[in-house]
Amino acid sequence: MQMIRTVLGRVWRDIKDFWAAILALALYNVLARSVFGAFCPQLILTGFPCAGCGMTRAVFYILTGRFVRGMHLNPAAPLWILFLGWFFVDRYLRGVNARRMTLWLGLVCVVTLGIYLYRMLNCFPGEPPLVYFRDNVLRMIFAGATNSKL
């Protein structure tokens, strides 16, 4: 019982420390999805998917036993599952704030970007999430600029 209180105390401390960021992210999520129907800032701005596009669905599919489907959406998802699992165990169960975590996060980011570049060069455009979002901001701006000159 004491371990559960300790873990919940650590989680609650992080929520209190990062409440503004959590609130800002929640508000951004609601606004971006209601206005653009998407969450990814890169996708909304440029129309091109980012390295993390499809990650949430990929993680969900992998954790629910649909590994192939998850890997199809974003092949970097298993790395993020392992990293986040390790992070949560270290931070909340063990109470460790290890600097080595930054190194591993960097490595996972580099691998994720490598996978992204490969997929953008060899698979784009393709099946979701590797699709072009036509309702992006830059396209609207340039279309408006072009139409106003007529």
N, C-alpha and C positions, 0 to 999 in steps of 0.2 A: 504494500500500500504506500509506503514511503517513497519507493521508486517512482510510482505513478505520479505522486505529488511533485516530486523533483522534476520529472520530465514536463509535466503540465506547467510548472513554474517557469521553466526555461522557455517553453513555447510562448507563454503569456508575456514574458519579458520581451521577447522579440516582437510580438504583436504591438506592445506598448511603445517600443523603440522605433518601429517602422510603420506606425499607424497612418502617417501622412502619405507615405508611398503606397501603401495598400489601398487607401481611399482614392488617391489619384489614379491608380491603375484600374480600380473598379469603375470610376467615373469615365475614364477613357474608354474602357470596354463597352459600356452602355452607349456612349455617344458615337463611337466609331462604328459599332454594329448597327445602330439605328440610322445613321446617316449614309454609311458606305456599304453596309452588309458584310464587313470584313473587320479583322482585328489588326492585322499586320501593317505597321506604318509604312514599310517599304512597298508593300503591295498597293496600299491606298495611294501613295505618292507617285510611284513610277509605273505600277501595273505589273511589275516583275516579282515573282515570289522570292522570299528571303531564305536563308539557310535553315530557319526554324519552321517554315511553313509546313503544315501537316504534322508537326511534332506532337501536339496534344492528342490528335486522333491516332497517330502511330503508337504512342505510349499506351493509350487505352486499349487498342487492339492487341498489342503484345501482352499486356497484363491480364487480358481476358482470354488468352490462349490462341489468338488469331495472329500468330507470329508472321506468317508470310504477308498478310494484308498490311500489318504494321510496317514491315520492312519495305514494302512497296511504296508506302506513303513517305517515309523518311528513314533511310538506313542508319542514321546516326542515333535513333531512338534508344537502342539497347545501351549505348554508352552513357546517355543521359540518365537512364534508369539506374544503372550501376553507380554513377557518380552521385546522384541525388540520394540514393539509398545509403551510400557510405557517408555522405554529408550529414544526413539526418541521424544516423546512428552515432557518429562522432559528436555532433553538436548537442543533440537532445538526450540521448541515452548515456553517453560517456561524459558529456559536458566538456569536450575538448574543442578548443579553438585553434586548430592546427594550421600553420602557415603552408604546410605541404599541400593543403587543399587547393591553394591558388595555382600551384604548379599543375595539378591534375585537371583543374578547371580549364586552364590554358591549353593543355593537351587535348582535352575533349573538344574545345572550341576550334582548334586548328584542324582536327580530324573532321569535324562537322563542316567546316568551310571547304576542306578538300573534297569531301563527298558532294557538297553543293556545287562547286565549280565543275566537277566531272559531270554531274547530272544536268547542269545548265548547258554545257557544251555538247553533250551527247543525247539528252532526252527531252530538251525543251524545244518547242512546246510539245506537250504530251498530255498524259492524264493528270487529273488533280493530285497533288497541289502544283504541278508544273505547268500551269496555264497562265495566260496573259489576262489580267484584269482590265477590261476595256473602260470601266468607269473610274479610272484613276485621275488624280488631281492634275498632273502635268498635261495629260491629254485634254482635259477640260479647259485648262488655261490656254494651251496652244490653239485649240479649236476656237475658243472665244477671241483670241488675238487675230486669228486668220479671218474669222467672220466679220470682225469690226473694221477690217481694212477694205472690205468690199463695198 
